Amino acid sequence: MTPTSSRSRRVGAAGLVALACALVAGCATKPALSARGERLQVITTTGLLADLVSHVGGDRIDVASLVPDGGDPHSYEPTLRDARNVVYADVAFSNYALLEERNVIKTLDANLPEEAVSVSLAEESVKYAAELIPLVEDVNLDTVWLGLRAHGDEGELGATRTSEVLLSATGATGPGEVYAYLTGSFGDTDVYLDSSDGFDAADGYRDDTMSLPADAHTHLSWAFTEPGVYTLDLTARLQVDDTSRPVDIDEQTFTFAVGVDPAEAGVEDPVVLEEGHADLTADLTDGELEVTYDPEGGGHATQQTHPADEVVIDVPAKALDEVPAGSQFSFIGRAGDAVYQLPQAVLGKHVHGEIDPHLWQDVRNAMAYVQLIRDTLIAADPEGASDYAANTRAYVAELEEVDDYVRETIAQIPEADRQLVTTHDAFGYLAKAYDVEVAGFVAPNPAVEPSLSDRRKLAQTIRTLDVPAVFLEPNLVARSSTLTEVARDAGIAVCDIYGDSFDDEVATYAQMMRFNADSLRRCLTD
């Protein structure tokens, strides 16, 4: 089927979306795809990806992005106009690796025509020699931190990247009550497990269920009101899409030793989790609930997998604490009551995947993206193969120059001064590729407000390293008061750096990387 004939079949549905979009303020400000366009219609999730695509596609394509310039892909909420553009697309490019906000990906996948091609650049660019950096959470706690994880190939059990893995507590035993909850940056709480009110199978354990995207992880806080041995029954189900009934994956019982010797838990020759990072994990590939454990915090290299019935999770006597003051913690007990706690490692709703998704901060990785884009466009529009190949050669040559410029410019900064403090954790690839040290950031994710602990740690880092400047992403100015206040208190400069969005000053990827190199040299060189 040709692109023209596929577009002609979409006019009716898209017309309804377009009519609805006309009622939404601001719809007309974005580039629009068309059912009547003669060129290949391409949708991307971000403006940065749209820029890469436009250099490869040239005048053979029309391209639009879901997230506008100045928007934040981590938190952007798509509009009806965005959905309309997706309806008309022949090809779609996302970064993914859990970079984009879930509703961005859902809008893309739910509205993309069945015959359209969809490519996740971060995951697939490894075929073109892109280098991935794993997300290693080096969080030092006195106890094990315990989260939830969904893991496995997306194709297994019919899962897609918009599917949800439902992890439900269905029962618990022990001398007291057990709770699992998320603590927000400002102390607010979302409770996902509360044994005190029982477990209701009639509503699918709705009040004791947490959902995760496939291949994602989240932190949790855990609280136990009395010392002793506890068990927790957990069920994993997969909801392939919003209209499907959940499919059972597995159910297992997990054992906790709270304030007592783990040997008392009754598990023969147990694997005791007492430090490092651990997750209660739904493995979609094997169809099992298990425990993934990283005792050293080193990522995949030190990660172990254990069956649930061989593990005892140690909540030691030193985890004894008091219920904090504030109504948001009243579900645990009265303020000052004794409680055993396994704290979450990072405050805020912090759901992420296995790799750092900001690959383009290394220009070599952007070149891999470009080659993948070229081959995807050629497959969708074979008649344009020579044009796409020529455009790619010219653009890769330009990016080679950009890569050299960034490397040479940053090399002019004294090595001891190449300390990067930024708005959020988005510059690991830049640091690795161009010999810069990520010294600190305000929060792991720009959609998460920094806590008081984040602020104190940031201020201490600035004092210890005596950095002359910190770097702020222009599109996050409204949410970056912590960075500017800490910099003001320290008497140091605040300079711009671009992460994943453009504006009127920096409107292309090549401009962005050159600007960042110049800003680093100017602000970090005495």
C-alpha positions as CSV (number, residue, x, y, z in Angstrom):
1,M,0.0,0.0,0.0
2,T,1.4,3.4,-0.9
3,P,1.5,6.3,1.6
4,T,-1.1,8.2,-0.5
5,S,-3.7,5.4,-0.4
6,S,-3.1,4.8,3.3
7,R,-3.7,8.4,4.1
8,S,-6.9,8.5,2.1
9,R,-8.4,5.9,4.3
10,R,-7.8,8.1,7.4
11,V,-9.7,11.2,6.4
12,G,-13.0,10.3,8.2
13,A,-11.4,9.6,11.6
14,A,-9.0,12.4,11.4
15,G,-11.7,14.8,10.5
16,L,-13.4,14.2,13.8
17,V,-10.2,14.7,15.7
18,A,-9.5,17.9,13.7
19,L,-13.0,19.2,14.5
20,A,-12.4,18.6,18.2
21,C,-9.0,20.2,18.0
22,A,-10.6,23.4,16.6
23,L,-12.1,23.9,20.0
24,V,-8.8,23.7,21.8
25,A,-6.9,27.0,22.2
26,G,-3.4,27.1,20.7
27,C,-3.9,24.1,18.3
28,A,-3.0,26.1,15.3
29,T,0.4,27.1,16.6
30,K,2.0,23.7,15.8
31,P,3.1,22.3,12.4
32,A,0.3,20.1,11.1
33,L,0.5,16.9,9.1
34,S,-2.1,16.4,6.4
35,A,-4.1,13.6,4.8
36,R,-3.7,15.3,1.4
37,G,0.1,15.9,1.6
38,E,2.1,14.6,-1.3
39,R,5.2,14.1,0.9
40,L,5.8,11.4,3.5
41,Q,4.1,12.4,6.8
42,V,6.3,12.0,9.8
43,I,5.6,12.5,13.5
44,T,8.2,12.7,16.3
45,T,7.8,13.0,20.0
46,T,10.2,15.9,20.5
47,G,11.4,18.9,18.5
48,L,15.0,17.6,18.8
49,L,14.0,14.4,17.0
50,A,12.0,16.4,14.4
51,D,15.2,18.4,13.6
52,L,17.2,15.2,13.0
53,V,14.5,13.8,10.8
54,S,14.1,17.0,8.8
55,H,17.8,17.0,7.9
56,V,17.5,13.4,6.6
57,G,14.1,13.8,5.0
58,G,14.6,17.2,3.4
59,D,11.8,18.2,1.1
60,R,10.5,14.7,0.7
61,I,8.8,14.8,4.1
62,D,6.5,16.8,6.3
63,V,7.4,16.5,10.0
64,A,5.7,17.6,13.2
65,S,6.5,16.9,16.9
66,L,4.1,16.2,19.8
67,V,6.1,18.1,22.4
68,P,6.6,21.7,21.3
69,D,9.8,23.7,21.6
70,G,10.2,24.8,25.2
71,G,8.1,21.9,26.4
72,D,9.4,19.1,28.7
73,P,9.1,15.6,27.3
74,H,9.2,14.2,30.8
75,S,5.9,15.9,31.8
76,Y,4.2,17.2,28.6
77,E,0.5,16.4,28.2
78,P,-0.6,15.9,24.6
79,T,-3.5,17.9,23.1
80,L,-6.2,16.9,20.6
81,R,-4.1,18.6,17.9
82,D,-1.3,16.2,18.7
83,A,-3.5,13.2,18.3
84,R,-4.7,14.6,15.0
85,N,-1.2,14.8,13.7
86,V,-0.5,11.2,14.7
87,V,-3.6,10.0,12.8
88,Y,-2.0,11.3,9.6
89,A,1.5,9.9,10.1
90,D,3.2,7.4,7.9
91,V,6.2,7.1,10.1
92,A,6.7,7.8,13.8
93,F,10.0,8.4,15.8
94,S,10.2,8.4,19.5
95,N,13.2,8.4,21.8
96,Y,11.5,6.2,24.5
97,A,13.7,4.3,27.0
98,L,11.1,5.9,29.3
99,L,12.2,9.5,28.3
100,E,8.8,10.7,27.2
101,E,5.8,11.1,29.6
102,R,3.5,8.1,29.5
103,N,0.6,10.0,27.9
104,V,2.9,11.1,25.1
105,I,3.7,7.5,24.2
106,K,0.1,6.5,24.6
107,T,-1.1,9.3,22.3
108,L,1.4,8.2,19.7
109,D,0.7,4.5,19.9
110,A,-3.1,4.7,20.2
111,N,-3.6,7.0,17.2
112,L,-0.9,5.8,14.8
113,P,-2.4,4.0,11.8
114,E,-1.8,0.3,11.8
115,E,0.2,0.4,8.6
116,A,2.5,3.2,9.8
117,V,6.0,2.5,11.0
118,S,7.1,3.3,14.6
119,V,10.7,3.4,15.7
120,S,12.1,3.9,19.2
121,L,15.5,5.4,18.5
122,A,17.2,4.9,21.8
123,E,16.7,1.2,21.9
124,E,17.2,0.5,18.2
125,S,20.2,2.8,17.6
126,V,22.6,0.3,19.2
127,K,22.5,-1.5,15.8
128,Y,24.2,1.6,14.5
129,A,26.9,1.7,17.2
130,A,25.2,4.0,19.7
131,E,26.7,3.6,23.2
132,L,24.2,3.2,26.1
133,I,24.9,4.2,29.7
134,P,23.0,2.2,32.3
135,L,21.2,4.1,35.0
136,V,23.1,3.2,38.2
137,E,21.6,4.5,41.4
138,D,24.4,4.8,43.9
139,V,22.2,5.5,46.9
140,N,23.8,4.8,50.3
141,L,21.2,3.7,52.9
142,D,21.7,1.9,56.2
143,T,19.2,-0.7,55.0
144,V,18.3,-2.4,51.8
145,W,16.0,-0.2,49.6
146,L,13.1,-2.1,48.1
147,G,11.2,-1.2,45.0
148,L,9.0,-2.7,42.4
149,R,10.0,-3.6,38.9
150,A,8.5,-4.9,35.6
151,H,11.0,-6.6,33.3
152,G,11.1,-8.6,30.1
153,D,10.7,-8.5,26.4
154,E,7.8,-6.3,25.3
155,G,6.6,-8.9,22.8
156,E,6.1,-11.6,25.5
157,L,2.4,-12.1,26.5
158,G,1.4,-9.5,23.9
159,A,2.9,-6.6,25.9
160,T,3.7,-3.3,24.2
161,R,5.3,-0.1,25.6
162,T,1.9,1.3,26.5
163,S,0.9,-1.8,28.5
164,E,0.7,-1.7,32.3
165,V,2.0,-4.3,34.7
166,L,-0.3,-4.5,37.7
167,L,1.4,-5.5,41.0
168,S,-1.3,-6.2,43.6
169,A,-0.9,-7.2,47.3
170,T,-3.6,-9.8,47.9
171,G,-2.7,-10.8,51.5
172,A,-0.3,-10.3,54.4
173,T,0.5,-12.0,57.7
174,G,2.5,-10.7,60.7
175,P,2.3,-9.3,64.2
176,G,1.4,-5.8,62.9
177,E,0.4,-4.0,59.8
178,V,2.5,-3.4,56.6
179,Y,2.4,-0.4,54.3
180,A,4.1,0.5,51.0
181,Y,3.9,4.0,49.9
182,L,5.6,6.8,47.9
183,T,6.8,9.9,49.6
184,G,6.7,13.0,47.4
185,S,9.3,15.7,47.4
186,F,7.3,17.9,49.7
187,G,6.2,15.1,52.1
188,D,2.9,14.1,50.4
189,T,2.2,10.4,50.3
190,D,0.5,7.9,47.9
191,V,-0.4,4.6,49.6
192,Y,-0.2,1.5,47.4
193,L,-0.4,-1.2,50.1
194,D,-2.3,-1.0,53.4
195,S,-2.9,-4.3,55.2
196,S,-4.9,-2.6,58.0
197,D,-8.1,-2.5,55.9
198,G,-7.8,-6.0,54.4
199,F,-7.5,-7.0,50.7
200,D,-10.6,-6.9,48.5
201,A,-10.7,-9.4,45.7
202,A,-14.1,-8.1,44.6
203,D,-12.6,-4.9,43.1
204,G,-9.4,-6.6,41.8
205,Y,-7.4,-5.4,44.8
206,R,-7.7,-1.9,43.4
207,D,-6.7,-0.1,46.7
208,D,-3.5,-2.3,47.0
209,T,-2.3,-2.2,43.4
210,M,0.5,-0.3,41.7
211,S,0.9,-0.1,37.9
212,L,4.2,0.1,36.0
213,P,5.1,0.3,32.4
214,A,6.8,-2.8,31.0
215,D,10.5,-2.7,31.7
216,A,10.4,0.0,34.4
217,H,11.2,0.4,38.0
218,T,9.9,2.5,40.9
219,H,11.1,3.3,44.5
220,L,8.9,2.7,47.5
221,S,8.9,3.3,51.2
222,W,7.9,0.3,53.5
223,A,6.6,0.5,57.0
224,F,5.9,-2.2,59.6
225,T,4.2,-1.4,62.9
226,E,5.5,-4.3,65.1
227,P,8.7,-6.5,65.1
228,G,8.4,-10.1,63.9
229,V,8.1,-12.2,60.7
230,Y,5.8,-10.9,58.0
231,T,4.7,-12.5,54.7
232,L,3.3,-10.5,51.7
233,D,1.3,-12.2,48.9
234,L,1.8,-10.4,45.6
235,T,0.1,-11.0,42.3
236,A,1.4,-9.7,38.9
237,R,-1.0,-9.2,36.0
238,L,-0.5,-7.6,32.6
239,Q,-3.0,-5.2,31.1
240,V,-2.0,-5.1,27.4
241,D,-4.2,-2.1,26.6
242,D,-6.9,0.0,28.2
243,T,-9.7,-2.2,26.9
244,S,-8.2,-5.6,27.7
245,R,-8.8,-7.7,30.8
246,P,-5.6,-8.2,32.8
247,V,-3.7,-11.5,32.1
248,D,-2.3,-13.3,35.1
249,I,1.5,-13.6,35.2
250,D,2.3,-15.1,38.6
251,E,1.7,-14.9,42.3
252,Q,4.3,-15.4,45.1
253,T,4.8,-14.9,48.8
254,F,7.6,-12.7,50.0
255,T,9.1,-12.9,53.5
256,F,10.3,-10.0,55.8
257,A,12.2,-10.3,59.0
258,V,11.3,-7.1,60.9
259,G,13.5,-6.3,63.9
260,V,14.4,-10.0,64.4
261,D,17.1,-12.4,63.2
262,P,16.3,-13.4,59.6
263,A,17.0,-17.0,60.7
264,E,13.7,-16.8,62.5
265,A,11.8,-16.4,59.2
266,G,11.6,-20.1,58.6
267,V,13.2,-20.0,55.2
268,E,15.8,-22.8,54.7
269,D,19.3,-21.4,53.9
270,P,17.8,-18.0,52.8
271,V,19.3,-15.3,50.7
272,V,19.1,-12.4,53.1
273,L,18.7,-8.9,51.6
274,E,20.3,-6.5,54.0
275,E,22.0,-3.8,51.9
276,G,22.1,-2.5,48.3
277,H,19.1,-2.3,46.0
278,A,16.3,-4.8,45.5
279,D,13.1,-5.1,43.6
280,L,10.1,-7.3,43.8
281,T,10.0,-8.0,40.1
282,A,7.5,-9.2,37.5
283,D,9.4,-10.9,34.8
284,L,7.3,-10.9,31.6
285,T,9.6,-13.2,29.7
286,D,9.6,-16.0,32.2
287,G,6.1,-15.3,33.6
288,E,7.4,-15.2,37.2
289,L,7.4,-13.0,40.2
290,E,10.9,-12.9,41.7
291,V,13.5,-10.8,43.4
292,T,16.2,-8.9,41.6
293,Y,19.0,-7.8,43.9
294,D,22.0,-5.6,43.5
295,P,24.0,-5.7,46.7
296,E,26.7,-3.3,45.5
297,G,24.5,-0.8,43.6
298,G,26.6,-1.3,40.4
299,G,23.8,-2.0,37.9
300,H,23.5,-5.1,35.7
301,A,27.1,-6.2,36.4
302,T,26.3,-7.0,40.0
303,Q,22.6,-7.8,39.7
304,Q,21.3,-11.2,41.0
305,T,17.9,-12.9,40.5
306,H,16.4,-15.1,43.2
307,P,13.1,-17.0,43.5
308,A,10.7,-15.4,46.0
309,D,10.6,-18.4,48.3
310,E,14.4,-18.4,48.8
311,V,14.6,-14.7,50.0
312,V,14.2,-13.0,53.3
313,I,14.1,-9.2,53.3
314,D,15.8,-7.9,56.4
315,V,14.2,-4.9,58.1
316,P,16.8,-4.6,61.0
317,A,16.4,-3.2,64.4
318,K,18.2,0.0,63.3
319,A,15.3,0.6,60.9
320,L,13.1,1.5,64.0
321,D,11.9,5.0,63.6
322,E,8.9,7.2,64.6
323,V,5.8,8.0,62.5
324,P,6.5,11.5,61.2
325,A,4.2,14.3,62.2
326,G,1.7,15.4,59.6
327,S,-1.7,14.1,58.4
328,Q,-0.2,12.5,55.3
329,F,1.4,9.8,57.6
330,S,-1.6,9.2,59.8
331,F,-2.5,6.0,57.9
332,I,0.6,4.4,59.6
333,G,-0.3,5.6,63.1
334,R,-0.1,8.5,65.5
335,A,2.9,10.9,65.2
336,G,5.7,9.6,67.4
337,D,4.5,5.9,67.4
338,A,7.3,3.4,66.8
339,V,7.5,2.0,63.3
340,Y,10.1,0.0,61.3
341,Q,10.9,1.7,58.0
342,L,12.7,0.8,54.8
343,P,12.9,4.3,53.2
344,Q,12.7,4.9,49.5
345,A,16.0,5.9,48.0
346,V,14.8,8.9,46.0
347,L,11.9,11.1,47.0
348,G,9.2,11.8,44.4
349,K,7.5,9.6,41.8
350,H,10.6,8.3,40.1
351,V,9.7,5.7,37.5
352,H,12.5,4.9,35.1
353,G,14.0,2.2,32.9
354,E,17.4,0.6,32.7
355,I,19.3,3.1,30.6
356,D,19.9,6.8,30.6
357,P,17.6,8.0,27.7
358,H,19.5,11.2,26.8
359,L,21.7,9.6,24.2
360,W,22.0,12.6,21.9
361,Q,24.2,14.5,24.4
362,D,27.0,12.5,22.7
363,V,27.1,13.6,19.1
364,R,28.2,10.2,18.0
365,N,25.0,8.8,19.3
366,A,23.0,11.4,17.3
367,M,24.8,10.1,14.2
368,A,23.5,6.6,15.0
369,Y,20.0,8.1,15.3
370,V,20.4,9.8,11.9
371,Q,21.5,6.5,10.2
372,L,18.5,4.7,11.7
373,I,16.2,7.5,10.6
374,R,17.7,7.3,7.1
375,D,17.0,3.5,6.8
376,T,13.5,3.9,8.2
377,L,12.6,6.6,5.7
378,I,14.1,4.6,2.8
379,A,12.0,1.6,3.8
380,A,8.8,3.8,3.9
381,D,9.6,5.7,0.7
382,P,12.0,3.6,-1.5
383,E,11.8,6.1,-4.4
384,G,13.5,8.7,-2.2
385,A,16.5,6.4,-1.2
386,S,19.1,8.4,-3.1
387,D,17.9,11.7,-1.6
388,Y,17.8,10.3,2.0
389,A,21.3,8.8,1.6
390,A,22.7,12.1,0.2
391,N,21.1,14.1,2.9
392,T,22.4,11.8,5.6
393,R,26.0,11.9,4.2
394,A,25.9,15.7,4.3
395,Y,24.4,15.9,7.8
396,V,26.7,13.3,9.3
397,A,29.6,15.4,7.9
398,E,28.2,18.4,9.7
399,L,27.8,16.4,12.9
400,E,31.4,15.3,12.6
401,E,32.4,18.9,12.7
402,V,30.0,19.5,15.7
403,D,31.6,16.6,17.6
404,D,35.1,18.0,17.0
405,Y,34.0,21.4,18.0
406,V,32.4,20.2,21.3
407,R,35.5,18.1,22.1
408,E,38.0,20.8,21.3
409,T,36.0,23.5,23.1
410,I,35.5,21.6,26.3
411,A,39.2,20.6,26.3
412,Q,40.0,24.2,26.8
413,I,38.5,24.1,30.3
414,P,41.1,23.1,32.9
415,E,40.4,19.4,33.8
416,A,39.9,20.1,37.5
417,D,37.2,22.7,36.6
418,R,35.1,20.4,34.4
419,Q,32.5,20.0,37.1
420,L,28.9,20.1,35.9
421,V,26.0,20.9,38.2
422,T,22.6,21.0,36.4
423,T,18.9,21.1,36.7
424,H,18.3,17.4,36.3
425,D,20.3,14.2,35.5
426,A,20.4,14.5,31.7
427,F,24.0,15.0,30.8
428,G,25.7,11.7,31.5
429,Y,26.4,11.1,27.9
430,L,28.0,14.5,27.4
431,A,30.1,13.9,30.5
432,K,31.4,10.5,29.3
433,A,32.0,11.5,25.7
434,Y,33.7,14.9,26.4
435,D,35.6,14.3,29.7
436,V,33.3,16.2,32.0
437,E,32.3,15.2,35.6
438,V,28.6,15.4,36.5
439,A,29.1,16.8,40.0
440,G,25.5,17.2,41.0
441,F,21.9,17.9,39.9
442,V,18.8,19.3,41.6
443,A,16.6,16.2,41.0
444,P,16.8,13.0,39.0
445,N,13.9,14.0,36.9
446,P,12.6,17.5,36.1
447,A,9.0,16.5,36.7
448,V,10.0,15.8,40.4
449,E,10.3,18.7,42.8
450,P,13.5,18.7,44.8
451,S,13.4,17.9,48.5
452,L,15.2,19.7,51.3
453,S,17.7,16.9,51.3
454,D,18.3,17.5,47.6
455,R,19.0,21.2,48.3
456,R,21.4,20.5,51.1
457,K,23.3,17.9,49.1
458,L,23.5,20.3,46.1
459,A,24.8,23.2,48.3
460,Q,27.4,21.0,49.9
461,T,28.6,19.8,46.5
462,I,29.0,23.4,45.2
463,R,31.0,24.4,48.4
464,T,33.2,21.3,48.3
465,L,34.1,21.5,44.6
466,D,34.3,25.3,44.5
467,V,32.5,25.4,41.2
468,P,32.2,28.8,39.5
469,A,28.8,28.2,37.9
470,V,25.8,26.0,37.7
471,F,23.8,25.3,34.5
472,L,20.1,25.7,34.0
473,E,18.0,24.4,31.2
474,P,16.0,27.4,29.8
475,N,12.7,25.4,29.4
476,L,12.9,24.5,33.1
477,V,13.4,28.0,34.5
478,A,9.9,28.0,36.1
479,R,10.8,24.8,38.1
480,S,14.4,25.6,38.9
481,S,14.2,28.0,41.8
482,T,16.2,25.6,44.0
483,L,19.2,25.8,41.6
484,T,19.1,29.6,41.3
485,E,18.7,30.1,45.0
486,V,21.6,27.8,45.9
487,A,23.7,29.5,43.3
488,R,22.8,32.9,44.6
489,D,23.6,31.9,48.2
490,A,27.0,30.6,47.0
491,G,27.7,33.7,45.0
492,I,28.2,31.9,41.7
493,A,26.9,32.3,38.1
494,V,23.9,30.6,36.6
495,C,24.5,29.7,33.0
496,D,22.3,28.1,30.3
497,I,22.6,24.6,29.0
498,Y,20.1,22.8,26.7
499,G,19.0,19.3,27.4
500,D,16.1,18.0,25.4
501,S,14.2,21.1,24.1
502,F,14.8,24.1,21.8
503,D,13.7,27.7,22.0
504,D,13.9,30.9,19.9
505,E,17.7,31.2,20.5
506,V,18.7,27.6,19.9
507,A,16.5,26.0,17.3
508,T,18.5,23.0,15.9
509,Y,20.5,20.1,17.4
510,A,23.8,21.3,16.0
511,Q,23.2,24.8,17.5
512,M,22.4,23.2,20.8
513,M,25.6,21.2,21.1
514,R,27.8,24.1,20.0
515,F,26.0,26.4,22.5
516,N,26.4,24.0,25.3
517,A,30.2,23.6,24.6
518,D,30.6,27.4,24.5
519,S,28.6,27.9,27.7
520,L,30.6,25.3,29.6
521,R,33.9,26.9,28.4
522,R,32.8,30.4,29.2
523,C,31.4,29.7,32.6
524,L,33.9,27.1,33.9
525,T,37.0,28.8,32.8
526,D,38.5,31.2,35.3
